[in-house]
Amino acid sequence: MTGWNARNIPSQGGRTAVVTGANSGIGYVTARELARAGAHVVLACRSRTRGEAALSRLRDEVPRASAEFAPLDLGDLASVRTFAAAQAERDQRLDLLVNNAGVMALPHGRTADGFETQFGVNHLGHFALTGLLMPLLLRTPGARIVSLSSGFHALADLDHTDLNAERRYRRWIAYGRSKTANLLFVHELSRRLAAAGSGIVAAAAHPGYAATNLQTAGPRQEGRRTAARLMELGNRIIAQPAAGGALPTLYAATAPGVRPDAFIGPKLGWRGAPTRSWRAGWTLDDTSGERLWTASEELTGVRYPSLAG
């Protein structure tokens, strides 16, 4: 992995990729570099205005790109179902699903389906999307699923008795738990894929500290100007560019030899070339992963019949 960068991405010609939250930051760079390598890329974004603007920018930067925008709101299961149905109706294969979209440390809120926003968007929306796209993935040789977590997963293990933070809400703890959920999902998904004899590789990645809009969204929503300015300052002085933050995702998505349940991050923890990353032990707990899976099926109504436990 030493020195690995976007120029090392193998040819993606003939492959189809879906990247959620591809309108900005790490998601945009991921979509752009996959398109540059020859993949047909679906930019799955909540905002049509921002998604179409990102598509236009991508085509300017990669004139030969094969790319399209498709609306997807991970905070609304009806939108997730509509998106997945459209993909299944049109495409016969899906080589790569990048579960990139997310929110961070927002004030308390609920999704359209009543879930705590961070758990609902960061985990449940992607759990449902992956399950609904699984038939396409299973019939595509060499398919991969990459889910974005964070070093902040170390803030907290899941509280299985209060997944939706109904008793108490602390924005950073809720964020950490949602990122733990991402890793537990990949762990349990990898176990189920192996048990089913599938060759799909499910892996996770984290960007380290990358300068994106993610850090400032929460403070701006609440009008916390000082906090927003501090986040902006950190983005300018400490963080690596989004292009660097996207490298672990791109490595997990395309590099040869990525193993199931791998967790890829920057070499220095917050920046640097992609490498295997430390993860909290609770993200490798089989019992916890199975409990989260069962709860996620019940909450979303989405099941994976081909990957029954």
DOBAVEX-990392 format. One record per atom (N, C-alpha, C): residue in one letter; x, y, z. Coordinates in steps of 0.2 Angstrom, whole numbers, plus 5000, padded with zeros to 4 digits. Layout:
BEGIN
AXYZ/...
***
This chain:
BEGIN
M500449945000/M500050005000/M500450065000/T501150065001/T501550115002/T501550164996/G501350224997/G501350274992/G500750264987/W500250224989/W499650214984/W499250274983/N499150294977/N498650354975/N498250334970/A497850384968/A497350374963/A497550354956/R498250364955/R498550334948/R498650264948/N498550234954/N498650164955/N497950124954/I497450154953/I496750124952/I496750084946/P496650014946/P496649974940/P496050004936/S496149984930/S495550004925/S494849974927/Q494450024927/Q493750004929/Q493250004923/G493549994917/G493149994911/G492649934911/G492049944909/G491549894909/G491149884916/R491349924921/R491149914928/R490649974929/T490149954934/T489650004936/T489750014943/A489750084945/A489750094952/A489250144955/V488950134961/V488550184964/V488850214970/V488950274970/V489250314975/V488750364979/T488550344985/T488050394988/T488450454991/G488050504991/G488350574993/G488950594989/A488850584982/A489350604978/A489350674975/N488950714978/N488950784976/N489550824978/S489850804984/S490450844986/S490950804990/G491450834992/G491950804997/G492250734994/I492250694999/I492550624997/I492150584992/G491450594993/G491050554988/G491150584981/Y491250644980/Y491350674973/Y491950654971/V492550654975/V493150634972/V493150554971/T492850514975/T492750444973/T492450434967/A491850464966/A491550464959/A491950484953/R492250544954/R492650564949/R493250514947/E493650494952/E494150444950/E493950384948/L493350354950/L493150294947/L492950304940/A492650364938/A492450374931/A493150384927/R493650424930/R494250434926/R494550364925/A494450314929/A494750244928/A494350204923/G493750234921/G493350194916/G492650174918/A492450174924/A491850154927/A491250194925/H490650164924/H490050204923/H489850214931/V489750284933/V489650304939/V488950334940/V488650314945/V487950344947/V488050384953/L487950444952/L488050494958/L487350494962/A487350464967/A486650454971/A486650504976/C486250564975/C486250614980/C485550644982/R485550674988/R484850694990/R484650754986/S485050804985/S484850864982/S484950854974/R484450864971/R484450864963/R484950924961/T484850984964/T485251044962/T485951024963/R486151004969/R486850994970/R487150934966/G486750884965/G486950824962/G487050834954/E486650874951/E486750884944/E487250934943/A487450984948/A488051024948/A488650984948/A488650934953/A489250894953/A489350854947/L488850824944/L488850794938/L489150834932/S488950894932/S489250944927/S489950954928/R490150964934/R490850974936/R491250914934/L491050854936/L491350794934/L491550784927/R490950804923/R491050794915/R491550844913/D491650904916/D492150954914/D492850934916/E492850894922/E493550874924/E493750814920/V493250774919/V493450704915/V492950704909/P493150734904/P492750744898/P492450674895/R492850624896/R492550554893/R492150514898/A492050544904/A491750514909/A491050484907/S490850424910/S490150394909/S489850404916/A489450444917/A489150464924/A488450484923/E488050484928/E487350504929/E487250524936/F486750564937/F486450584943/F485850544944/A485650524950/A485050484952/A484850514959/P484250534960/P484050554967/P484050494972/L484350514978/L484250464984/L484350504990/D483850494994/D483850525001/D483850465006/L484450455009/L484550405014/L484150415020/G483850465021/G483450485027/G482650465026/D482550435020/D481850425018/D481850355015/L481550305018/L481650235015/L481250225009/A480750275008/A480350265002/A480850284996/S481250334997/S481750364992/S482250304991/V482450274996/V482950214995/V482650164991/R481950144992/R481650094988/R481550114981/T481350174980/T481350204973/T481950194969/F482450224972/F483150224969/F483350144967/A483350104972/A483550034971/A483050004966/A482450014965/A482049984960/A482250004953/A482350074953/A482550104946/A483250064944/Q483750054949/Q484350024947/Q484249954944/A483849924948/A483649854946/A483349844940/E482849894938/E482449884932/E482949904926/R483449944927/R483849964921/R484449924920/D484849904926/D485449874926/D485449804927/Q485849764924/Q485949694925/Q486549674930/R486949724932/R487449714936/R487649774940/L487949764946/L488249814950/L488849794953/D489449824950/D490049804952/D490349834959/L490049894960/L490349924966/L489849974969/L489649964976/L489250004979/L489650044985/V489750104985/V490050144989/V489550184994/N489550155000/N489050185005/N489450245008/N489450305005/N489850355007/N489450415011/A488850425009/A488550485012/A488450475019/G488450535023/G488350535030/G488250605033/V488050605039/V487950665043/V488350665049/M488550715052/M489050715058/M488850765063/A488750745069/A488650785075/A488050835074/L487550815071/L486950865070/L486550875077/P486250925077/P485750935083/P485250875082/H484850865088/H484450805088/H483850815082/G483750765079/G483250765074/G483050695072/R482550685068/R482250625065/R482250625058/T482350565055/T482250555048/T481450545046/A481350545040/A480650535038/A480250475041/D480650425043/D480350365046/D480450365053/G480650425056/G480650425063/G481250405067/F481750385063/F482450365066/F482850425068/E483250415074/E483750475075/E484150485069/T484250545067/T484550565061/T485150525059/Q485650535064/Q486350505062/Q486350425061/F485950395066/F485850325065/F485450305059/G484950345058/G484550335052/G484850345045/V485250395044/V485550405038/V486250365037/N486650375042/N487350345042/N487250265041/H486850235045/H486750165045/H486150135042/L485550155044/L484950115042/L484850125035/G484950185032/G484850205025/G485250155021/H485850155023/H486350115019/H486250035020/F486050015026/F485849945027/F485249925022/A484749975021/A484149955017/A484449965010/L484850015008/L485050015001/L485449954999/T485949935003/T486349875001/T485849815000/G485449805005/G484949745004/G484549744998/L484349804996/L483849804990/L484249804984/L484949814984/L485349814978/L485749744978/M485649704983/M486049644984/M485949594978/P485349584975/P485249544970/P485649564964/L485749624962/L486249644957/L486949634959/L487149644965/L487849634967/L487949554967/L487549514969/L487649444969/L487749414962/R487449444957/R487549414950/R488149454947/T488549494950/T489049524947/T489749494950/P490049454945/P490749434948/P491249484950/G491549474956/G492049524958/G491749584961/A491049584963/A490749644966/A491049664973/R491049724974/R491249754981/R490749804984/I490749804991/I490349844994/I490849884999/V490849944999/V491349985003/V490850035007/S490950035014/S490550075019/S491050125022/L490850185022/L491250235026/L491150235033/S491650225037/S491550235044/S492050295046/S492250295052/S492650355055/S493050335061/G493650365062/G494050355068/G493650365074/F493050415073/F492650425079/F492250375081/H492250315077/H491850255080/H492150235087/A492750255088/A493050235095/A492650275101/L492250325099/L491950365105/L491450325108/A491150275105/A490650235108/A490450175105/D490350115109/D490050055106/D489250075106/L488950025102/L488150035102/L487850015109/D487250055110/D486850035115/D486250005112/H486249935112/H485749895109/H485049915112/T485049935118/T484349955121/T484050025119/D484450065115/D484250125114/D484650155107/L484550115102/L484850125095/L484650195093/N484050215094/N483750285091/N483850335096/A484250325102/A484450385106/A483750415109/E483350375111/E482650405114/E482750425121/R483250395125/R483250415132/R483750475133/R484250475129/R484750535129/R485050545123/Y485150605121/Y485550615114/Y486150665116/R486650635114/R487350675114/R487550675107/R487650725103/R487750725096/R488450685094/W488950695098/W489550665096/W489550585098/I489250565103/I489150495105/I488750465100/A488150495098/A487750475093/A488150465086/Y488550505084/Y488950505078/Y489450445079/G489750435085/G490250375086/G489850315085/R489250315088/R488850245088/R488650235080/S488450285077/S488250275070/S488850245066/K489450265067/K490050245064/K490250175066/T490150155073/T490250095075/T489750045071/A489150065070/A488650025067/A488850015059/N489150065056/N489450045050/N489949995050/L490449995054/L490949935055/L490549865057/L490149875061/L489749805063/L489349785057/F489049825053/F488749805047/F489149765043/V489749795041/V490249765037/V490449695039/H490549695046/H490849635049/H490249575048/E489649595050/E489149545049/E488949525042/L488949575038/L488849565031/L489449515028/S490049535030/S490549485027/S490449415030/R490249405036/R490149335038/R489549305034/R489049345033/R488449315029/R488649295022/L489049345019/L489249325012/L489649265012/A490149255016/A490549195016/A490149135018/A489649135022/A489249085024/A488849065017/A488649115013/A488249095007/A488649075001/G489349075002/G489749054997/G489849114992/S489749174993/S489749224989/S490549254989/G490749274983/G491349304982/G491349384983/I490849414985/I490749484986/I491249504992/V491649554991/V492049584996/V491649644999/A491549645006/A491249695009/A491849725014/A491949785013/A492549815017/A492349885019/A492749915024/A492549985026/A493150025026/A493050085026/A493650135025/A493450195029/H493950235031/H493850305034/H494350355031/P494250415031/P494650465027/P495150495032/G495150485038/G495550525043/G495250595044/Y495650645044/Y495350715044/Y495450745037/A494850745034/A494850775027/A494450835027/A494650885024/A494250955023/A493650945019/T493050935022/T492450935018/T491950975022/N491250975019/N490751015022/N490450975028/L490650915030/L490350875035/L490450905042/Q491050935043/Q491250965049/Q490851025051/T490651065046/T490351125048/T489551125048/A489251065045/A488551065044/A488151075051/G488351035056/G488051035062/G488051105065/P488651135066/P488651205069/P488251255065/R488251255059/R487851305055/R487151295056/Q486951225056/Q486251215057/Q485951245064/E486351245069/E486251275076/E486451345077/G486751375071/G486951445072/G487551455077/R487951405078/R488551405082/R489151435078/R489151495078/R489651525073/R490351515075/T490451515082/T491151505084/T491351435082/A490951385084/A491151315082/A491251305075/A490851335071/A490851335063/A491551365061/R491751415064/R492351445062/R492951405064/L492951375070/L493451335072/L493551275068/M492951245066/M492951185061/M493251205054/E493151265052/E493351295046/E494151305046/L494351325052/L495051335053/L495451275053/G495151225057/G495451155057/G495551125050/N494951135045/N494951115039/N495551145035/R495651205036/R496251245032/R496951225034/I497051215041/I497651215044/I497851135045/I497451095047/I497651025049/I497450975044/A496850985041/A496550925037/A496950915031/Q496850855028/Q497050845021/Q496550865016/P496650875010/P496150885005/P495750825004/A495150845002/A494650785001/A494950734996/A495350754991/A495650704987/A496150654991/G496450674996/G496850635000/G496350585005/G495850615007/G495350585011/G494950525007/A494950535001/A494550484997/A495050424995/L495650424996/L496150374994/L495950304998/P495850305005/P495650245008/P495050205005/T494550255003/T493950225000/T494050194993/L494450234989/L494650204982/L495050144983/Y495550144988/Y495950084988/Y495450024990/A495050034995/A494549974997/A494149954991/A493950004987/A493549984981/A493849954975/T494549964974/T494849944968/T495449904969/A495849914974/A496449874974/A496449804975/P496849764972/P496849694972/P497049674979/G496749614981/G496949584987/G496549614994/V496049654993/V495749684999/V495349625001/R495349615008/R495049555011/R494349575014/P493849535014/P493249545017/P493349575024/D492949615026/D492949655033/D493549695034/A493949705029/A494549755030/A494349825032/F494749855035/F494549925037/F495249965035/I495150005030/I495650045027/I495650115029/G496150145031/G496250215033/G496950245031/P497050315033/P497650345031/P498250315036/K498850315033/K499350285037/K499550315043/L499450385044/L499550415050/L498950425054/G498450395052/G497750405056/G497350455054/W497650515053/W497250575050/W497450595043/R497950565040/R498150585034/R498750535031/G498850535025/G499350485022/G499050435018/A499450395015/A499250335010/A498850285014/P498450255010/P497950205013/P498350145016/T498050125022/T498350055024/T497850025029/R497949975032/R497549945037/R497449985043/S496849995045/S496750035051/S496550005057/W496750035063/W496550005069/W495750015070/R495449965073/R494749975075/R494549945082/A494049975085/A493949955092/A493649875091/G493849845097/G493649775097/G492949765096/W492549805099/W491749795099/W491549795092/T491849815087/T491649815080/T491749745077/L492049705080/L492149635078/L491849585082/D491349605086/D490949565090/D490349535086/D490449465085/D489949425081/D489149435084/T489149435091/T488449435094/T488149505093/S488549555094/S488349625093/S488149635085/G488549615081/G488449615074/G487749585072/E487649525075/E487049495073/E486449525076/R486449555082/R485949595085/R485749655081/L486349695079/L486149755075/L485849735068/W486049675065/W485749655059/W484949645060/T484849605065/T484149585066/T483749655068/A483949695072/A483649765073/A483549805067/S484049805062/S484049845056/S483549815052/E483449745051/E482949715047/E482249735050/E482149735056/E481549755059/E481349825058/L481849875059/L481749945058/L481549965051/T481949935046/T481849955039/T481349915035/G481249855038/G480849815034/G481149785028/V481849785028/V482249765022/V482649705025/R482549645021/R482849585023/R483349555017/Y483749515019/Y484249495014/Y484149415013/P483649395010/P483449325010/P483949275007/S484449305003/S484949255000/S485549255005/L485549295011/L486049295016/L485749285023/A485249245023/A484949225030/A485449195034/G485449225041/G485949205045/G486049135046/
***
